[in-house]
């Protein structure tokens, strides 16, 4: 994955994580607080209604209810308004707290019925149950009357339900005017029983008995209450800030951690490249950076390593060149110096042969210097080429004539194979120099009786050619010499390299000819290659782009005109 995609993916992951975490937290917190609010509301309503019902159950009246309402409002934080079902206001927590009553909320009122729920014993016959229910009605009337009296007298009392759910009243003191129920027969008990008999045939027996019970004690029991809770426009509970802050901090930490990981992934190779660049600047050309992956950072590291390899290779070439030049010039210059000192001191006679030899040696050193200069200019793209239309067949014939004497002296046949003219745009002098170097090397490498062939092949079908140019022309210089081992072929075009280390300048040339030939051919848009078999000979192939014949003329002299350009690498 590319570095850009990794950064984008990380940012998207962080953004999605932050969004999801915030949404999850908000939803979870809102749901929890809604649930807590509903639960708390239900619990508060249950507590308020339960305590008010317990008050009515125990006291048999709603008198003295205000302290209980005030305490409930204080404990629950709710506004509590209590009125009877007929609309008589009994207590309002706002008024009890000394404030103006606030507008009530839109919540429906809650009904509170203080009458007991009868507990019908299981297993009793319906008629017996009805008789017991009639007694329970009478007991409840008596208990309610007694509890109401105690309440009005200010006595502290409590109530507990009996087996039928009817309250049994107890108090720490009994005022004289309040008569405790003594089990006397209620004259209305027969009426109660007659009314209850309608339930004997009812399917919902218990419900019917409860309904009749409520009707018969209705005149004695406290009236049902309507309770209103809350105020209008009450502010909703706000979300807790602590969990939100915690998740925000967690997301921020995740972002920081992601940024640290990303910066580490980016800065580590950059830091390595910085140290390697400093090392290169300080002369440590062997410094490289580790490369892993295929993203942009890895590509940058690979480009840096290739640049460092190129710098090191150039430095090595320069060092070798300096060493080679010093080696090539040291011995002949020492010889010249020795002979000149001997001539000055009169040790040797200045014979014509000696002077010719010294002059030839000086010319050879001059040639080495000139070749080095030409090669340096060509490699720098500063060598000027005077290009014109050149007939390669004529150029090969000229080179054959120039080397005929050398070939005859070496006992080597110098042959030409050029079936027809082939025209290229080139600097004829530089091409003659290329051919001269190749032919000279071939003659020196060929034993007497062998042959050197200059061949011109108009084109080869498998070679590509550029648009607007003719098909490539191929020049081959083939010899039947000793050949070159395969391991030496990659070094053939290096400066001062000789296939036979024992050959000196007298028999092996300056060691720069093939380097110059390759550079000149490359600057002409061509290529040069070598094939060799030990014991069979060597073939050097030069490929040059031609010009279409219909756009040219029949000879070099008929060119529209030459141009002078600098060679490019």
C-alpha positions in Angstrom: 0.0 0.0 0.0 1.3 3.4 -0.9 2.3 5.9 1.8 -0.5 8.3 0.7 -3.1 5.6 1.0 -1.8 4.6 4.4 -2.0 8.1 5.7 -5.6 8.5 4.2 -6.6 5.1 5.7 -5.2 6.1 9.1 -7.0 9.5 9.1 -10.2 7.9 8.0 -9.9 5.2 10.7 -9.3 7.9 13.3 -12.2 10.0 12.1 -14.6 7.0 11.9 -13.4 5.8 15.3 -14.0 9.2 16.8 -17.4 9.6 15.2 -18.5 6.1 16.2 -17.2 6.5 19.7 -18.9 9.8 20.1 -22.2 8.5 18.7 -22.0 5.4 20.7 -21.3 7.3 23.9 -24.0 9.8 23.3 -26.6 7.2 22.5 -25.6 5.0 25.4 -25.5 7.9 27.8 -28.8 9.2 26.6 -30.4 5.8 26.8 -29.0 5.1 30.2 -30.1 8.5 31.5 -33.5 8.1 29.9 -33.8 4.7 31.6 -32.5 6.1 34.9 -34.9 9.0 34.6 -37.9 6.7 33.9 -36.8 4.3 36.6 -36.3 7.1 39.1 -39.6 8.6 38.0 -41.4 5.4 38.4 -39.7 4.8 41.8 -40.6 8.3 42.9 -44.2 7.9 41.8 -44.4 4.5 43.5 -42.9 5.9 46.7 -45.3 8.9 46.7 -48.4 6.9 46.0 -47.3 4.1 48.3 -46.8 6.4 51.3 -49.9 8.4 50.6 -51.9 5.2 50.4 -50.3 3.9 53.6 -51.3 7.1 55.3 -54.9 6.7 54.2 -54.9 3.0 55.1 -53.5 3.6 58.6 -55.3 6.9 59.5 -58.7 6.4 57.9 -58.7 10.1 56.9 -56.7 12.6 54.9 -56.4 15.0 57.8 -52.8 15.9 58.8 -51.5 14.8 55.4 -49.5 18.0 54.7 -46.3 17.1 56.6 -46.1 13.8 54.7 -46.6 15.7 51.4 -43.9 18.2 52.3 -41.4 15.5 53.3 -42.1 13.6 50.0 -41.6 16.7 47.9 -38.3 17.4 49.7 -37.0 13.9 49.3 -37.9 13.4 45.7 -37.5 17.0 44.4 -41.0 16.7 42.8 -43.8 19.2 43.1 -46.6 17.2 44.7 -50.2 18.4 44.5 -52.8 16.2 46.3 -56.5 16.6 45.9 -59.5 14.4 46.4 -61.2 12.8 43.4 -64.0 15.3 43.9 -61.5 18.2 43.4 -60.9 19.2 47.0 -57.3 20.4 47.4 -55.6 18.7 50.4 -52.0 19.8 50.1 -49.6 21.4 47.6 -45.8 21.2 48.1 -45.2 24.6 46.6 -47.6 26.3 49.0 -46.2 24.3 51.9 -42.7 25.5 50.9 -43.9 29.1 50.9 -43.7 29.7 47.2 -46.3 30.5 44.6 -47.7 27.4 43.1 -46.1 26.7 39.7 -47.9 25.5 36.6 -48.5 21.8 36.6 -46.9 19.5 34.1 -48.9 17.8 31.4 -48.5 14.4 33.0 -51.8 12.7 33.9 -52.8 12.5 37.5 -52.2 9.4 39.5 -55.1 7.9 41.5 -54.5 6.6 45.1 -57.2 4.4 46.7 -56.6 3.9 50.4 -59.2 1.1 50.7 -57.6 -2.3 51.4 -57.4 -5.1 48.8 -59.2 -8.1 50.3 -57.2 -11.3 50.7 -59.7 -14.1 50.1 -58.5 -17.3 51.7 -58.1 -20.2 49.3 -60.2 -23.4 49.7 -63.2 -21.8 51.4 -66.7 -22.3 50.0 -68.1 -19.2 48.3 -70.9 -18.8 50.8 -68.5 -18.9 53.7 -66.1 -16.5 51.9 -69.0 -14.1 51.5 -69.8 -14.2 55.2 -66.2 -13.6 56.0 -66.2 -10.7 53.6 -69.3 -9.2 55.3 -67.4 -9.4 58.6 -64.4 -7.7 56.9 -66.6 -4.8 55.8 -67.8 -4.3 59.3 -64.3 -4.6 60.7 -63.0 -2.0 58.2 -65.7 0.5 59.0 -64.9 0.2 62.7 -61.1 0.4 62.1 -61.4 3.5 59.9 -63.6 5.3 62.4 -61.2 4.4 65.2 -58.1 5.5 63.2 -59.7 8.8 62.1 -60.5 9.6 65.8 -56.9 8.9 66.8 -55.6 11.0 64.0 -57.8 14.0 65.0 -56.6 13.5 68.6 -53.0 13.7 67.5 -52.1 10.2 68.6 -49.3 8.3 66.8 -50.6 5.2 65.3 -49.7 2.4 63.0 -51.7 -0.2 61.0 -51.0 -3.7 59.8 -53.3 -5.8 57.6 -54.9 -8.8 59.0 -55.6 -12.1 57.2 -58.3 -10.4 55.0 -56.2 -7.3 54.4 -58.2 -5.1 56.8 -56.1 -2.7 58.9 -55.6 -3.5 62.6 -54.9 -0.2 64.3 -52.4 0.2 67.2 -51.3 3.3 69.1 -49.2 4.3 72.0 -52.1 6.0 73.7 -55.8 5.9 73.3 -57.8 9.1 73.9 -60.9 8.5 76.0 -63.2 9.7 73.3 -61.9 7.2 70.8 -63.5 3.8 71.3 -61.5 0.8 70.2 -63.4 -1.7 68.0 -64.8 -4.4 70.4 -66.3 -6.9 67.9 -69.9 -5.7 68.4 -72.3 -6.8 65.6 -72.7 -4.1 63.0 -76.4 -3.8 62.2 -75.5 -3.3 58.5 -73.8 -6.6 58.3 -76.9 -8.4 57.0 -77.3 -5.8 54.3 -73.6 -6.3 53.4 -74.1 -10.0 53.1 -77.2 -9.7 51.0 -75.2 -7.4 48.7 -72.3 -9.8 48.5 -74.6 -12.7 47.6 -74.7 -11.4 44.0 -71.1 -12.4 43.7 -71.8 -16.1 44.4 -72.6 -16.8 40.8 -70.0 -14.5 39.3 -67.1 -16.0 37.4 -64.7 -13.4 38.7 -65.6 -14.0 42.3 -62.7 -12.1 43.9 -63.2 -9.1 41.7 -66.9 -9.0 42.5 -66.3 -9.2 46.2 -63.7 -6.4 46.0 -66.1 -4.2 44.1 -68.9 -4.8 46.6 -66.5 -4.2 49.5 -65.4 -0.8 48.0 -69.0 0.2 47.5 -70.1 -0.7 51.0 -67.2 1.1 52.8 -67.3 4.1 50.4 -69.1 6.3 52.8 -66.7 5.5 55.6 -63.3 5.2 53.9 -61.2 8.2 52.9 -61.9 9.5 49.4 -59.6 8.5 46.5 -56.8 11.0 45.8 -55.7 12.5 42.5 -52.0 13.3 42.7 -50.2 15.6 40.2 -46.4 15.6 40.0 -43.9 17.9 38.3 -44.1 21.4 36.8 -44.5 22.6 33.3 -41.4 23.3 31.2 -39.2 21.5 33.7 -35.7 21.3 32.3 -34.7 17.8 31.1 -31.7 16.1 32.8 -28.5 16.9 31.0 -26.0 14.3 29.9 -23.2 13.6 32.2 -20.0 15.3 31.1 -17.5 12.9 32.6 -18.0 9.9 30.2 -18.0 12.3 27.2 -14.8 13.8 28.4 -13.3 10.4 28.9 -14.1 9.2 25.4 -12.9 12.5 24.0 -9.6 12.0 25.8 -9.4 8.4 24.6 -10.0 9.5 21.0 -7.4 12.3 21.3 -4.9 9.7 22.7 -5.7 7.4 19.8 -5.1 10.3 17.3 -1.8 11.2 19.1 -0.7 7.5 19.0 -1.6 7.2 15.4 0.3 10.4 14.6 3.3 9.1 16.5 3.2 5.8 14.7 2.8 7.6 11.4 5.6 10.1 12.1 7.8 7.3 13.2 7.2 5.4 10.0 7.9 8.5 8.0 10.8 10.0 10.0 12.7 6.8 10.6 13.7 6.4 6.9 14.0 10.1 6.5 16.4 10.2 9.4 18.3 7.3 8.0 18.6 9.1 4.6 19.7 12.3 6.4 22.5 10.4 8.2 23.5 8.7 5.0 23.5 12.0 3.1 25.7 13.5 5.8 28.0 10.5 5.5 28.2 10.9 1.8 29.0 14.6 2.2 31.8 13.6 4.6 33.3 11.1 2.2 31.7 7.9 3.3 30.5 6.7 -0.1 29.5 3.3 1.2 26.6 4.6 3.3 23.2 3.3 2.2 19.7 3.3 3.7 17.6 0.2 4.3 14.7 -0.2 2.0 11.5 -2.2 2.7 8.1 -2.1 1.0 7.0 -0.5 -2.2 5.5 2.8 -1.1 6.8 6.3 -1.8 9.2 6.3 1.1 10.7 3.0 -0.2 11.0 4.4 -3.7 12.8 7.5 -2.2 15.2 5.2 -0.3 15.8 3.2 -3.5 16.5 6.4 -5.5 18.9 7.6 -2.8 20.7 4.3 -2.8 21.0 4.4 -6.6 22.3 7.9 -6.4 24.8 6.9 -3.8 25.9 3.9 -6.0 26.3 6.3 -9.0 28.4 8.7 -6.9 30.5 5.9 -5.6 30.9 4.4 -9.0 31.9 7.8 -10.4 34.3 8.3 -7.6 35.8 4.9 -8.2 36.1 5.6 -11.9 37.8 8.9 -11.3 40.2 7.2 -8.8 40.9 4.4 -11.3 41.3 6.9 -14.1 43.8 9.0 -12.1 45.7 5.8 -11.2 45.6 4.5 -14.8 46.8 7.8 -16.2 49.6 8.0 -13.7 50.6 4.4 -14.5 50.4 4.9 -18.3 52.5 8.1 -18.2 55.0 7.3 -15.4 57.1 4.7 -17.2 57.4 6.4 -20.6 58.1 9.8 -19.0 60.8 8.2 -16.8 62.4 6.7 -20.0 62.3 10.0 -21.8 63.8 11.7 -18.7 66.5 9.1 -18.5 67.5 9.4 -22.1 67.5 13.2 -22.0 69.7 13.2 -18.9 72.0 10.7 -20.6 72.2 12.8 -23.7 72.9 15.9 -21.5 75.7 14.2 -19.6 77.2 12.7 -22.8 76.6 9.1 -21.7 74.9 8.2 -25.0 75.3 9.5 -28.5 72.5 11.5 -30.1 72.1 9.2 -33.0 69.2 9.7 -35.5 67.6 6.4 -34.5 67.6 7.4 -30.8 66.1 10.8 -31.6 63.4 9.2 -33.8 62.6 6.8 -31.0 62.3 9.7 -28.4 60.2 11.7 -30.8 57.9 8.7 -31.4 57.5 8.2 -27.6 56.6 11.9 -27.2 54.0 11.6 -30.0 52.5 8.6 -28.2 52.2 10.5 -24.9 50.6 13.4 -26.9 48.2 10.9 -28.4 47.2 9.6 -25.0 46.6 13.1 -23.7 44.6 14.0 -26.8 42.5 10.8 -26.5 41.8 11.5 -22.9 40.7 15.0 -23.7 38.4 13.8 -26.5 36.9 11.2 -24.2 36.4 13.7 -21.4 34.7 16.2 -23.8 32.5 13.5 -25.3 31.4 12.1 -21.9 30.6 15.7 -20.7 28.6 16.3 -23.9 30.9 19.1 -24.9 32.6 17.6 -27.9 31.5 19.2 -31.1 30.4 17.0 -34.0 30.2 18.2 -37.6 27.4 16.1 -38.9 26.8 15.6 -42.6 25.5 12.8 -44.8 28.0 10.0 -44.8 28.2 6.9 -47.1 29.2 4.1 -44.8 30.5 1.9 -47.7 32.8 4.7 -48.8 33.9 5.2 -45.2 34.8 1.5 -44.8 36.7 1.5 -48.1 38.7 4.6 -46.9 39.5 2.8 -43.6 40.6 -0.4 -45.5 43.0 1.6 -47.7 44.4 3.4 -44.7 45.2 0.2 -42.9 46.3 -1.9 -45.9 50.0 -1.3 -45.3 49.7 -2.3 -41.6 47.7 -5.4 -42.6 50.2 -6.5 -45.2 53.1 -6.0 -42.8 51.3 -8.2 -40.3 50.5 -10.8 -42.9 46.7 -10.4 -42.3 44.1 -10.2 -45.1 42.0 -7.0 -44.8 38.7 -7.6 -46.6 35.5 -5.4 -47.3 31.9 -6.7 -47.6 29.6 -3.8 -48.6 27.0 -4.7 -51.2 25.5 -1.2 -51.6 25.8 2.3 -50.2 24.2 3.1 -46.8 23.8 6.7 -45.7 23.9 8.1 -42.2 24.0 11.5 -40.7 27.3 11.6 -38.8 30.6 13.3 -38.3 32.8 11.5 -40.8 36.1 12.3 -39.0 34.8 10.8 -35.7 33.5 7.7 -37.5 36.9 7.3 -39.2 38.5 7.5 -35.7 36.0 4.8 -34.5 36.8 2.5 -37.4 40.5 3.2 -37.1 40.5 2.1 -33.4 38.5 -1.1 -34.2 40.5 -2.1 -37.2 43.8 -1.4 -35.4 42.8 -3.6 -32.5 41.7 -6.3 -34.8 44.9 -6.3 -36.8 47.0 -6.4 -33.6 44.9 -9.4 -32.3 45.1 -11.4 -35.5 48.0 -13.7 -36.2 49.7 -13.8 -39.6 47.6 -15.7 -42.1 44.4 -14.6 -40.5 41.9 -12.1 -41.8 40.0 -9.0 -40.7 36.7 -8.2 -42.5 34.9 -4.9 -42.6 31.2 -5.7 -43.3 28.3 -3.4 -44.0 24.9 -4.8 -43.4 22.1 -2.4 -44.6 19.7 -3.5 -41.8 18.7 -6.4 -39.6 14.9 -7.2 -39.4 15.0 -7.6 -35.6 16.5 -4.2 -34.9 14.1 -1.4 -33.9 14.2 1.9 -35.7 13.0 5.4 -34.8 10.1 7.1 -36.5 11.3 9.4 -39.3 14.6 7.5 -39.7 15.6 4.6 -41.9 16.2 1.1 -40.7 19.4 0.8 -38.6 22.6 0.0 -40.5 25.1 -2.4 -39.0 28.9 -2.2 -39.4 30.9 -5.3 -38.3 34.6 -5.6 -37.8 35.4 -9.3 -37.7 38.8 -10.9 -37.0 40.1 -14.5 -36.8 42.4 -13.7 -33.9 42.8 -15.3 -30.5 39.5 -14.1 -29.1 38.6 -12.7 -25.7 37.5 -14.8 -22.7 33.8 -14.2 -21.7 34.8 -13.0 -18.2 36.8 -10.1 -19.8 34.1 -8.9 -22.2 32.3 -6.6 -19.7 35.6 -4.7 -19.2 36.5 -4.4 -22.8 35.4 -0.8 -23.2 36.9 0.4 -19.9 39.8 2.9 -20.0 43.3 1.5 -20.2 42.0 -2.0 -20.1 43.8 -4.6 -22.2 42.8 -8.2 -22.8 46.4 -9.2 -22.6 48.1 -7.5 -19.6 51.5 -8.4 -21.1 50.9 -6.2 -24.1 52.4 -2.8 -23.9 51.6 0.4 -25.7 53.8 -0.6 -28.6 51.6 -3.7 -29.3 48.4 -2.9 -27.4 47.7 0.7 -28.1 46.9 3.4 -25.5 44.0 1.4 -24.0 41.5 4.2 -24.7 40.5 3.4 -28.3 37.4 1.2 -27.5 36.2 3.7 -24.8 36.4 6.5 -27.3 34.7 4.4 -29.9 31.8 3.5 -27.6 31.3 7.2 -26.6 31.4 8.4 -30.2 28.9 5.8 -31.4 26.6 6.5 -28.4 26.6 10.2 -29.2 25.6 9.4 -32.8 22.5 7.6 -31.5 23.9 4.2 -32.1 25.2 1.2 -30.1 28.3 -0.9 -30.0 28.6 -4.6 -29.0 31.1 -7.4 -29.0 31.0 -11.1 -29.5 34.0 -13.3 -29.1 35.1 -16.9 -29.0 38.4 -17.9 -27.7 40.6 -19.3 -30.5 38.0 -18.3 -33.2 38.0 -14.6 -33.2 36.1 -11.5 -32.2 33.3 -9.5 -33.9 32.5 -5.9 -32.9 29.1 -4.7 -34.1 28.3 -1.0 -34.5 24.6 -0.1 -35.1 23.8 3.4 -36.5 20.5 4.9 -37.5 20.2 5.6 -41.3 18.3 8.2 -43.2 15.7 7.3 -45.8 17.2 7.3 -49.2 14.4 9.3 -50.8 15.2 12.2 -48.5 18.9 12.2 -49.2 21.2 12.5 -52.2 23.6 10.0 -53.8 26.7 11.1 -52.0 28.3 12.9 -49.1 29.2 15.9 -51.2 25.6 16.3 -52.2 24.3 16.9 -48.6 22.2 20.0 -48.2 24.7 21.1 -45.5 26.3 19.9 -42.3 25.5 20.9 -38.8 27.8 21.3 -35.8 26.4 19.8 -32.6 27.7 18.7 -29.3 27.5 15.1 -28.3 24.9 14.2 -25.6 25.0 11.4 -23.2 
